[in-house]
Every structure is written in structure tokens, then in C-alpha cells.
Amino acid sequence: MILCDIGNSTYHFKIKKKDFKIFLKDSLNSLPSYEERIYFISVNKEGTKKLLKKYPDAINLVNLFCFKTAYKGMGIDRQVACYNIKDGIIVDLGSAITVDIMRKGEHKGGFILPGIEAYKKIYPNISKKLSFDFEKNTNLDKIPLTTVDAINYAILNAITLPILNEYKKYKTKVYFTGGDRKILKEYFVDIPVKYKKNMVFSGMKEIIKNIKKEKGNRC
């Protein structure tokens, strides 16, 4: 089984235990002709066209599963990441940070924050005097006394406090996925957090398994 998550800037492939990324702007000609079927999700139309040109038998999972939510415009990647979580708070720490709430197998809603890299660009754009080095080991229990500490303090609080607030409401397990999951783990030591490398691929595998079992999981 070959999986592909087409994002805004990359193709993210998973083949057995290995995964790798290719920028959307780059050619797929360097990839071999795989004998196994490719299953994919996509948030990028041009990326989808390029993949299907290279692999015309690839299967788009977008219409092959049911995801219950009243949320309008929820990205397919978020839906898939939440797919096999019955109860929990799913936090994807990527270029944007998405937070989604699952209760009894149903999506209750969610919100989006800028990712760490996005926050790092905000302050220098305001003023060159606000250029800084990001420091993940900032003490959030102590009010800052330098500008660099003040910026790091503000960024980390802006990310961590909304997530902690959701945990206080729902008292359920929190799942962290995405590239920055390790950076923020020390700020969530007092709540039950489970770290997963890529919940999108885990969700895709579960969807494919259910399709093959012919379960009635479509809306």
C-alpha cells in the first residue's frame, strides 16, 4: 500500500515504513512506476492533476468515507487525521496549527492558529527591532524582562493556552501530530498527551481497511 498526502507545497509519500516529501513545483518523473496502488488525499488541485498524470490508477479517498461534522470547509487532511479517534483533542502542529475536538466519534468543531514558523515571521515584519531567535525553553511561569523573552513568551502562550482551555472543557486525551510536536511537549506535561508522527497516514490506513471490508462507512 502506498499513501500520498498532497498538501499546499509538498507531496508526502509513505511506502511501507518509509516516508518522504517532494515539492509540488518539482517533477514526479524521478519516481518509479509502482506496482502497488496509490491512495491519496489532496488539498491542491494542481498537485492532484500532476499525481494522476503520473499515476492514473491512483485512488482519491475524498468521497470514499464518511466524516460527521457540522464544520463548513474542513480540510480533507484534518478529517482524515481525526477519522479513527472516537474521543480526543487532535492537534496538528504544522505550518498552521489545527485543533479539532472528537466526541463519541463525531467532530464537534475546531480552530486554527498560526504555526511557530508563521509567528516567527510576524514580529520582524512589524519592526526590525523585533527580530529574535525562537527559544522553546521559555519559562511561562515568569513574566519576561527582555524583548526576546517577551516575544517567545507571547508566542508560546498564544499556542498553548487555547489547547489547554479545550482540555479543561473536555477532559479527554490530547493527540499531538505534525513537525513541531516535540518542540511543545514540555508545556503539556500535566495533561494526557499522546504523540503520533503522522495521524493523516494512520487515518488513511483505517479508511482503506474499512473500504476493503465493505463497511457502510459512507455518509
VENCOR-V785115 format. One record per pair of residues at least 4 apart in sequence whose ideal C-beta (glycine too) atoms are under 7 Angstrom apart, sorted by the first residue. I is the first residue (numbers start at 0). J is the second residue. D is the distance in whole Angstrom. If there is no record, write none. Layout:
i->I j->J d->D
i->I j->J d->D
This chain:
i->0 j->35 d->6
i->0 j->38 d->7
i->0 j->207 d->7
i->1 j->12 d->7
i->1 j->14 d->5
i->1 j->33 d->6
i->1 j->35 d->5
i->1 j->37 d->5
i->2 j->12 d->7
i->2 j->13 d->4
i->2 j->38 d->6
i->2 j->200 d->5
i->2 j->203 d->5
i->3 j->10 d->6
i->3 j->11 d->7
i->3 j->12 d->5
i->3 j->37 d->6
i->3 j->39 d->4
i->3 j->50 d->7
i->4 j->11 d->4
i->4 j->40 d->6
i->4 j->76 d->6
i->4 j->199 d->5
i->5 j->10 d->6
i->5 j->39 d->6
i->5 j->40 d->7
i->5 j->41 d->4
i->5 j->42 d->7
i->5 j->43 d->5
i->5 j->46 d->4
i->5 j->47 d->6
i->5 j->50 d->6
i->6 j->11 d->7
i->6 j->42 d->6
i->6 j->43 d->7
i->7 j->42 d->6
i->7 j->43 d->6
i->8 j->22 d->6
i->8 j->23 d->6
i->9 j->20 d->4
i->9 j->21 d->6
i->9 j->22 d->6
i->9 j->23 d->6
i->10 j->20 d->7
i->10 j->21 d->5
i->10 j->23 d->7
i->10 j->46 d->7
i->10 j->50 d->7
i->11 j->18 d->7
i->11 j->20 d->5
i->12 j->18 d->6
i->12 j->19 d->6
i->13 j->18 d->4
i->13 j->200 d->5
i->21 j->25 d->5
i->21 j->27 d->7
i->23 j->43 d->6
i->23 j->46 d->5
i->27 j->49 d->6
i->27 j->50 d->7
i->27 j->53 d->4
i->30 j->53 d->7
i->33 j->37 d->7
i->36 j->56 d->6
i->36 j->58 d->6
i->37 j->54 d->5
i->37 j->57 d->4
i->38 j->58 d->5
i->38 j->60 d->6
i->38 j->203 d->6
i->38 j->207 d->6
i->39 j->50 d->6
i->39 j->57 d->6
i->39 j->59 d->6
i->39 j->60 d->7
i->40 j->60 d->5
i->40 j->61 d->6
i->40 j->75 d->5
i->40 j->76 d->6
i->40 j->79 d->6
i->40 j->203 d->7
i->41 j->46 d->6
i->41 j->47 d->4
i->41 j->59 d->7
i->42 j->74 d->5
i->42 j->75 d->6
i->42 j->76 d->6
i->43 j->47 d->6
i->44 j->48 d->7
i->45 j->49 d->6
i->46 j->50 d->6
i->47 j->51 d->6
i->48 j->52 d->6
i->49 j->53 d->7
i->50 j->54 d->6
i->50 j->57 d->6
i->51 j->55 d->6
i->51 j->57 d->6
i->60 j->64 d->6
i->60 j->203 d->6
i->60 j->206 d->6
i->61 j->75 d->6
i->63 j->206 d->7
i->63 j->210 d->6
i->64 j->82 d->7
i->64 j->206 d->5
i->64 j->216 d->6
i->64 j->217 d->7
i->65 j->216 d->5
i->65 j->217 d->5
i->65 j->218 d->4
i->66 j->78 d->4
i->66 j->82 d->6
i->66 j->106 d->7
i->67 j->105 d->5
i->67 j->106 d->6
i->68 j->73 d->6
i->68 j->106 d->4
i->70 j->106 d->6
i->70 j->108 d->6
i->70 j->109 d->7
i->73 j->77 d->5
i->73 j->78 d->6
i->75 j->79 d->6
i->76 j->80 d->6
i->76 j->199 d->6
i->77 j->81 d->6
i->77 j->97 d->5
i->77 j->99 d->6
i->78 j->82 d->7
i->79 j->199 d->5
i->79 j->202 d->4
i->79 j->203 d->6
i->79 j->206 d->7
i->80 j->89 d->6
i->80 j->91 d->6
i->80 j->176 d->7
i->80 j->198 d->4
i->80 j->199 d->5
i->80 j->202 d->6
i->81 j->89 d->5
i->81 j->99 d->5
i->81 j->101 d->5
i->81 j->106 d->6
i->82 j->202 d->4
i->82 j->205 d->6
i->82 j->206 d->6
i->83 j->201 d->7
i->83 j->202 d->6
i->83 j->205 d->4
i->84 j->89 d->6
i->84 j->101 d->5
i->84 j->174 d->6
i->85 j->101 d->7
i->85 j->103 d->7
i->85 j->104 d->5
i->86 j->101 d->6
i->86 j->102 d->6
i->86 j->103 d->7
i->86 j->171 d->5
i->87 j->101 d->5
i->87 j->171 d->5
i->87 j->172 d->5
i->87 j->173 d->7
i->87 j->174 d->5
i->88 j->98 d->7
i->88 j->100 d->6
i->88 j->165 d->5
i->88 j->166 d->6
i->88 j->169 d->6
i->88 j->171 d->6
i->88 j->173 d->5
i->88 j->174 d->7
i->89 j->99 d->5
i->89 j->101 d->7
i->89 j->174 d->5
i->89 j->198 d->7
i->90 j->96 d->7
i->90 j->98 d->5
i->90 j->162 d->6
i->90 j->173 d->6
i->90 j->174 d->7
i->90 j->175 d->5
i->91 j->96 d->7
i->91 j->97 d->5
i->91 j->176 d->5
i->91 j->177 d->5
i->92 j->96 d->5
i->92 j->114 d->7
i->92 j->175 d->6
i->92 j->177 d->4
i->92 j->178 d->7
i->92 j->179 d->4
i->92 j->180 d->5
i->92 j->183 d->7
i->93 j->114 d->6
i->93 j->177 d->4
i->93 j->178 d->6
i->94 j->114 d->5
i->94 j->116 d->6
i->94 j->117 d->7
i->95 j->111 d->6
i->95 j->113 d->7
i->95 j->114 d->5
i->96 j->111 d->7
i->96 j->112 d->4
i->96 j->114 d->5
i->96 j->158 d->6
i->97 j->109 d->6
i->97 j->111 d->5
i->98 j->109 d->5
i->98 j->110 d->5
i->98 j->161 d->7
i->98 j->162 d->6
i->98 j->165 d->6
i->99 j->106 d->6
i->99 j->109 d->4
i->100 j->107 d->4
i->100 j->108 d->6
i->100 j->109 d->6
i->100 j->165 d->6
i->100 j->169 d->6
i->101 j->106 d->6
i->102 j->107 d->5
i->110 j->161 d->7
i->112 j->158 d->6
i->112 j->161 d->7
i->113 j->117 d->4
i->113 j->118 d->5
i->114 j->179 d->7
i->115 j->119 d->6
i->115 j->133 d->7
i->115 j->179 d->5
i->115 j->182 d->7
i->116 j->120 d->7
i->117 j->121 d->7
i->118 j->154 d->5
i->119 j->133 d->6
i->120 j->124 d->6
i->121 j->125 d->7
i->122 j->129 d->4
i->122 j->131 d->6
i->122 j->150 d->6
i->123 j->127 d->6
i->123 j->129 d->6
i->123 j->130 d->5
i->125 j->129 d->6
i->129 j->150 d->7
i->131 j->147 d->5
i->131 j->150 d->5
i->133 j->151 d->6
i->134 j->151 d->5
i->135 j->182 d->5
i->137 j->148 d->7
i->137 j->151 d->4
i->137 j->152 d->6
i->137 j->155 d->6
i->139 j->152 d->6
i->139 j->155 d->6
i->139 j->156 d->6
i->139 j->186 d->7
i->143 j->148 d->4
i->143 j->149 d->4
i->143 j->152 d->5
i->144 j->148 d->7
i->145 j->149 d->7
i->146 j->150 d->7
i->147 j->151 d->7
i->148 j->152 d->6
i->149 j->153 d->6
i->150 j->154 d->6
i->151 j->155 d->6
i->152 j->156 d->6
i->153 j->157 d->6
i->154 j->158 d->7
i->155 j->159 d->6
i->155 j->186 d->7
i->156 j->160 d->5
i->158 j->183 d->7
i->159 j->163 d->6
i->159 j->183 d->7
i->159 j->186 d->5
i->160 j->164 d->6
i->161 j->165 d->7
i->162 j->166 d->7
i->163 j->167 d->7
i->164 j->168 d->7
i->165 j->169 d->6
i->166 j->170 d->7
i->166 j->173 d->6
i->166 j->190 d->5
i->172 j->191 d->5
i->172 j->193 d->6
i->173 j->187 d->7
i->173 j->190 d->6
i->173 j->191 d->7
i->173 j->192 d->5
i->174 j->193 d->5
i->174 j->195 d->6
i->174 j->198 d->6
i->175 j->180 d->4
i->175 j->192 d->6
i->175 j->194 d->5
i->176 j->180 d->6
i->176 j->195 d->5
i->176 j->196 d->7
i->176 j->197 d->6
i->176 j->198 d->4
i->179 j->183 d->6
i->180 j->184 d->7
i->180 j->194 d->5
i->183 j->187 d->7
i->184 j->192 d->7
i->184 j->194 d->7
i->187 j->192 d->5
i->195 j->201 d->7
i->197 j->201 d->7
i->198 j->202 d->6
i->199 j->203 d->6
i->200 j->204 d->6
i->201 j->205 d->7
i->202 j->206 d->6
i->203 j->207 d->6
i->204 j->208 d->6
i->205 j->209 d->6
i->206 j->210 d->6
i->207 j->211 d->6
i->208 j->212 d->6
i->209 j->214 d->5
i->209 j->216 d->5
